[in-house]
């Protein structure tokens, strides 16, 4: 099973730059928590789970979003 999710936001790099400039910058835990959950599923369910996070760029070279691919196998 392959699942793909695309986000047409500003991209991870630019989002990180904006966060670092914020006076109230907090460290995002979303990606870390997701990795931990996937690892837990691998161990407890015995699934082969692979993930990729891909930064997307427009024809002008500017960030145009992010794509996440999850592959689940037996």
N, CA, C and O atoms as a GROMACS GRO file, in nm:
protein
  296
    1UNK      N    1   0.085  -0.117   0.000
    1UNK     CA    2   0.000   0.000   0.000
    1UNK      C    3   0.090   0.123   0.000
    1UNK      O    4   0.182   0.133   0.081
    2UNK      N    5   0.063   0.216  -0.090
    2UNK     CA    6   0.140   0.340  -0.098
    2UNK      C    7   0.043   0.456  -0.080
    2UNK      O    8  -0.060   0.464  -0.148
    3UNK      N    9   0.076   0.546   0.010
    3UNK     CA   10  -0.004   0.666   0.033
    3UNK      C   11   0.083   0.788   0.009
    3UNK      O   12   0.196   0.795   0.056
    4UNK      N   13   0.029   0.884  -0.066
    4UNK     CA   14   0.101   1.009  -0.091
    4UNK      C   15   0.013   1.125  -0.047
    4UNK      O   16  -0.107   1.128  -0.075
    5UNK      N   17   0.074   1.219   0.022
    5UNK     CA   18   0.004   1.340   0.064
    5UNK      C   19   0.089   1.459   0.019
    5UNK      O   20   0.208   1.465   0.047
    6UNK      N   21   0.026   1.552  -0.050
    6UNK     CA   22   0.096   1.672  -0.095
    6UNK      C   23   0.035   1.794  -0.029
    6UNK      O   24  -0.086   1.806  -0.015
    7UNK      N   25   0.124   1.884   0.012
    7UNK     CA   26   0.085   2.010   0.073
    7UNK      C   27   0.140   2.121  -0.014
    7UNK      O   28   0.257   2.118  -0.051
    8UNK      N   29   0.057   2.217  -0.048
    8UNK     CA   30   0.103   2.325  -0.136
    8UNK      C   31   0.143   2.450  -0.058
    8UNK      O   32   0.124   2.563  -0.104
    9UNK      N   33   0.197   2.428   0.059
    9UNK     CA   34   0.239   2.540   0.144
    9UNK      C   35   0.370   2.601   0.101
    9UNK      O   36   0.409   2.589  -0.015
   10UNK      N   37   0.439   2.665   0.193
   10UNK     CA   38   0.562   2.738   0.162
   10UNK      C   39   0.685   2.648   0.165
   10UNK      O   40   0.794   2.693   0.130
   11UNK      N   41   0.670   2.524   0.206
   11UNK     CA   42   0.783   2.432   0.213
   11UNK      C   43   0.849   2.432   0.349
   11UNK      O   44   0.836   2.527   0.427
   12UNK      N   45   0.922   2.324   0.377
   12UNK     CA   46   0.983   2.307   0.509
   12UNK      C   47   1.094   2.408   0.536
   12UNK      O   48   1.104   2.460   0.647
   13UNK      N   49   1.176   2.436   0.436
   13UNK     CA   50   1.289   2.527   0.457
   13UNK      C   51   1.239   2.666   0.493
   13UNK      O   52   1.285   2.725   0.591
   14UNK      N   53   1.146   2.719   0.415
   14UNK     CA   54   1.096   2.855   0.442
   14UNK      C   55   1.018   2.858   0.573
   14UNK      O   56   1.027   2.956   0.648
   15UNK      N   57   0.944   2.754   0.602
   15UNK     CA   58   0.870   2.749   0.730
   15UNK      C   59   0.968   2.751   0.847
   15UNK      O   60   0.944   2.817   0.948
   16UNK      N   61   1.079   2.678   0.834
   16UNK     CA   62   1.181   2.677   0.938
   16UNK      C   63   1.246   2.813   0.956
   16UNK      O   64   1.274   2.856   1.068
   17UNK      N   65   1.269   2.882   0.843
   17UNK     CA   66   1.327   3.016   0.851
   17UNK      C   67   1.233   3.113   0.921
   17UNK      O   68   1.277   3.195   1.002
   18UNK      N   69   1.105   3.106   0.890
   18UNK     CA   70   1.008   3.194   0.955
   18UNK      C   71   1.000   3.165   1.104
   18UNK      O   72   0.990   3.257   1.185
   19UNK      N   73   1.004   3.036   1.140
   19UNK     CA   74   0.998   3.000   1.281
   19UNK      C   75   1.119   3.050   1.357
   19UNK      O   76   1.108   3.094   1.471
   20UNK      N   77   1.236   3.043   1.294
   20UNK     CA   78   1.358   3.085   1.364
   20UNK      C   79   1.359   3.236   1.388
   20UNK      O   80   1.425   3.283   1.481
   21UNK      N   81   1.287   3.312   1.308
   21UNK     CA   82   1.280   3.457   1.325
   21UNK      C   83   1.175   3.498   1.429
   21UNK      O   84   1.176   3.611   1.478
   22UNK      N   85   1.087   3.407   1.463
   22UNK     CA   86   0.980   3.437   1.557
   22UNK      C   87   1.035   3.448   1.699
   22UNK      O   88   1.119   3.367   1.740
   23UNK      N   89   0.988   3.545   1.771
   23UNK     CA   90   1.033   3.564   1.910
   23UNK      C   91   0.985   3.451   1.999
   23UNK      O   92   1.048   3.421   2.101
   24UNK      N   93   0.876   3.387   1.962
   24UNK     CA   94   0.821   3.280   2.044
   24UNK      C   95   0.840   3.145   1.976
   24UNK      O   96   0.753   3.058   1.985
   25UNK      N   97   0.951   3.127   1.908
   25UNK     CA   98   0.976   3.004   1.833
   25UNK      C   99   0.974   2.884   1.926
   25UNK      O  100   1.044   2.880   2.028
   26UNK      N  101   0.893   2.786   1.891
   26UNK     CA  102   0.890   2.659   1.961
   26UNK      C  103   0.934   2.553   1.865
   26UNK      O  104   0.908   2.563   1.745
   27UNK      N  105   1.000   2.452   1.913
   27UNK     CA  106   1.046   2.343   1.828
   27UNK      C  107   0.927   2.255   1.792
   27UNK      O  108   0.855   2.206   1.879
   28UNK      N  109   0.908   2.235   1.661
   28UNK     CA  110   0.800   2.150   1.615
   28UNK      C  111   0.831   2.005   1.648
   28UNK      O  112   0.943   1.958   1.627
   29UNK      N  113   0.734   1.935   1.700
   29UNK     CA  114   0.754   1.796   1.737
   29UNK      C  115   0.682   1.701   1.642
   29UNK      O  116   0.690   1.580   1.659
   30UNK      N  117   0.610   1.755   1.543
   30UNK     CA  118   0.529   1.672   1.455
   30UNK      C  119   0.605   1.562   1.383
   30UNK      O  120   0.564   1.446   1.385
   31UNK      N  121   0.717   1.597   1.320
   31UNK     CA  122   0.794   1.498   1.245
   31UNK      C  123   0.857   1.395   1.338
   31UNK      O  124   0.860   1.276   1.306
   32UNK      N  125   0.907   1.440   1.452
   32UNK     CA  126   0.969   1.347   1.546
   32UNK      C  127   0.866   1.248   1.600
   32UNK      O  128   0.893   1.128   1.608
   33UNK      N  129   0.748   1.298   1.637
   33UNK     CA  130   0.643   1.211   1.688
   33UNK      C  131   0.596   1.112   1.582
   33UNK      O  132   0.568   0.996   1.612
   34UNK      N  133   0.588   1.157   1.459
   34UNK     CA  134   0.547   1.068   1.350
   34UNK      C  135   0.649   0.957   1.330
   34UNK      O  136   0.612   0.840   1.314
   35UNK      N  137   0.779   0.992   1.331
   35UNK     CA  138   0.884   0.889   1.318
   35UNK      C  139   0.874   0.787   1.431
   35UNK      O  140   0.887   0.667   1.408
   36UNK      N  141   0.850   0.836   1.554
   36UNK     CA  142   0.839   0.745   1.668
   36UNK      C  143   0.718   0.653   1.653
   36UNK      O  144   0.728   0.534   1.685
   37UNK      N  145   0.607   0.704   1.606
   37UNK     CA  146   0.487   0.622   1.587
   37UNK      C  147   0.509   0.517   1.478
   37UNK      O  148   0.466   0.402   1.493
   38UNK      N  149   0.575   0.556   1.370
   38UNK     CA  150   0.604   0.459   1.264
   38UNK      C  151   0.696   0.349   1.314
   38UNK      O  152   0.675   0.232   1.282
   39UNK      N  153   0.796   0.385   1.393
   39UNK     CA  154   0.887   0.286   1.448
   39UNK      C  155   0.814   0.192   1.543
   39UNK      O  156   0.840   0.072   1.543
   40UNK      N  157   0.724   0.244   1.622
   40UNK     CA  158   0.644   0.162   1.713
   40UNK      C  159   0.558   0.063   1.633
   40UNK      O  160   0.549  -0.055   1.669
   41UNK      N  161   0.496   0.110   1.525
   41UNK     CA  162   0.415   0.022   1.439
   41UNK      C  163   0.503  -0.086   1.375
   41UNK      O  164   0.460  -0.201   1.363
   42UNK      N  165   0.624  -0.050   1.334
   42UNK     CA  166   0.716  -0.149   1.276
   42UNK      C  167   0.744  -0.261   1.376
   42UNK      O  168   0.737  -0.379   1.342
   43UNK      N  169   0.775  -0.220   1.498
   43UNK     CA  170   0.812  -0.320   1.600
   43UNK      C  171   0.693  -0.403   1.646
   43UNK      O  172   0.703  -0.526   1.655
   44UNK      N  173   0.582  -0.339   1.674
   44UNK     CA  174   0.470  -0.412   1.735
   44UNK      C  175   0.386  -0.488   1.634
   44UNK      O  176   0.332  -0.594   1.666
   45UNK      N  177   0.372  -0.436   1.513
   45UNK     CA  178   0.288  -0.500   1.412
   45UNK      C  179   0.368  -0.580   1.310
   45UNK      O  180   0.311  -0.654   1.230
   46UNK      N  181   0.500  -0.565   1.313
   46UNK     CA  182   0.584  -0.638   1.220
   46UNK      C  183   0.569  -0.593   1.075
   46UNK      O  184   0.594  -0.669   0.982
   47UNK      N  185   0.527  -0.468   1.057
   47UNK     CA  186   0.509  -0.416   0.922
   47UNK      C  187   0.637  -0.355   0.869
   47UNK      O  188   0.719  -0.302   0.944
   48UNK      N  189   0.653  -0.363   0.738
   48UNK     CA  190   0.761  -0.292   0.672
   48UNK      C  191   0.704  -0.156   0.633
   48UNK      O  192   0.624  -0.147   0.540
   49UNK      N  193   0.743  -0.052   0.704
   49UNK     CA  194   0.690   0.083   0.680
   49UNK      C  195   0.806   0.173   0.641
   49UNK      O  196   0.904   0.186   0.715
   50UNK      N  197   0.794   0.233   0.525
   50UNK     CA  198   0.896   0.329   0.480
   50UNK      C  199   0.829   0.463   0.459
   50UNK      O  200   0.713   0.471   0.420
   51UNK      N  201   0.904   0.569   0.485
   51UNK     CA  202   0.849   0.703   0.464
   51UNK      C  203   0.953   0.791   0.397
   51UNK      O  204   1.074   0.775   0.416
   52UNK      N  205   0.904   0.885   0.317
   52UNK     CA  206   0.988   0.983   0.251
   52UNK      C  207   0.921   1.118   0.264
   52UNK      O  208   0.798   1.128   0.254
   53UNK      N  209   0.999   1.221   0.286
   53UNK     CA  210   0.949   1.358   0.286
   53UNK      C  211   1.026   1.430   0.176
   53UNK      O  212   1.149   1.436   0.179
   54UNK      N  213   0.954   1.484   0.078
   54UNK     CA  214   1.015   1.545  -0.039
   54UNK      C  215   0.972   1.692  -0.047
   54UNK      O  216   0.854   1.723  -0.045
   55UNK      N  217   1.071   1.779  -0.056
   55UNK     CA  218   1.042   1.922  -0.076
   55UNK      C  219   1.012   1.944  -0.223
   55UNK      O  220   1.086   1.899  -0.310
   56UNK      N  221   0.902   2.014  -0.252
   56UNK     CA  222   0.861   2.042  -0.388
   56UNK      C  223   0.900   2.183  -0.427
   56UNK      O  224   0.899   2.274  -0.344
   57UNK      N  225   0.935   2.200  -0.555
   57UNK     CA  226   0.975   2.331  -0.607
   57UNK      C  227   0.903   2.357  -0.739
   57UNK      O  228   0.881   2.265  -0.818
   58UNK      N  229   0.867   2.483  -0.762
   58UNK     CA  230   0.804   2.522  -0.886
   58UNK      C  231   0.908   2.535  -0.996
   58UNK      O  232   1.028   2.519  -0.973
   59UNK      N  233   0.862   2.565  -1.117
   59UNK     CA  234   0.953   2.580  -1.230
   59UNK      C  235   1.048   2.698  -1.212
   59UNK      O  236   1.154   2.703  -1.275
   60UNK      N  237   1.011   2.791  -1.125
   60UNK     CA  238   1.097   2.907  -1.097
   60UNK      C  239   1.199   2.878  -0.987
   60UNK      O  240   1.277   2.966  -0.950
   61UNK      N  241   1.198   2.755  -0.934
   61UNK     CA  242   1.292   2.717  -0.829
   61UNK      C  243   1.250   2.752  -0.688
   61UNK      O  244   1.320   2.720  -0.592
   62UNK      N  245   1.135   2.818  -0.675
   62UNK     CA  246   1.087   2.855  -0.542
   62UNK      C  247   1.011   2.737  -0.479
   62UNK      O  248   0.947   2.659  -0.550
   63UNK      N  249   1.018   2.724  -0.346
   63UNK     CA  250   0.945   2.617  -0.278
   63UNK      C  251   0.796   2.624  -0.309
   63UNK      O  252   0.736   2.732  -0.308
   64UNK      N  253   0.737   2.507  -0.336
   64UNK     CA  254   0.594   2.504  -0.367
   64UNK      C  255   0.519   2.402  -0.282
   64UNK      O  256   0.403   2.372  -0.311
   65UNK      N  257   0.583   2.350  -0.179
   65UNK     CA  258   0.513   2.258  -0.090
   65UNK      C  259   0.598   2.139  -0.051
   65UNK      O  260   0.720   2.140  -0.066
   66UNK      N  261   0.531   2.038  -0.001
   66UNK     CA  262   0.596   1.918   0.049
   66UNK      C  263   0.512   1.797   0.012
   66UNK      O  264   0.389   1.803   0.011
   67UNK      N  265   0.579   1.687  -0.018
   67UNK     CA  266   0.509   1.560  -0.044
   67UNK      C  267   0.562   1.457   0.056
   67UNK      O  268   0.682   1.447   0.078
   68UNK      N  269   0.470   1.382   0.115
   68UNK     CA  270   0.506   1.274   0.206
   68UNK      C  271   0.455   1.144   0.145
   68UNK      O  272   0.338   1.134   0.106
   69UNK      N  273   0.542   1.045   0.138
   69UNK     CA  274   0.506   0.914   0.084
   69UNK      C  275   0.525   0.810   0.194
   69UNK      O  276   0.633   0.800   0.253
   70UNK      N  277   0.420   0.733   0.221
   70UNK     CA  278   0.426   0.621   0.315
   70UNK      C  279   0.403   0.494   0.237
   70UNK      O  280   0.308   0.484   0.160
   71UNK      N  281   0.490   0.396   0.257
   71UNK     CA  282   0.476   0.265   0.194
   71UNK      C  283   0.462   0.161   0.304
   71UNK      O  284   0.548   0.150   0.391
   72UNK      N  285   0.354   0.085   0.299
   72UNK     CA  286   0.328  -0.018   0.399
   72UNK      C  287   0.332  -0.154   0.331
   72UNK      O  288   0.267  -0.175   0.228
   73UNK      N  289   0.408  -0.245   0.388
   73UNK     CA  290   0.415  -0.380   0.334
   73UNK      C  291   0.406  -0.482   0.445
   73UNK      O  292   0.410  -0.447   0.563
   74UNK      N  293   0.394  -0.609   0.407
   74UNK     CA  294   0.384  -0.716   0.508
   74UNK      C  295   0.514  -0.737   0.582
   74UNK      O  296   0.522  -0.823   0.670
   0.00000   0.00000   0.00000
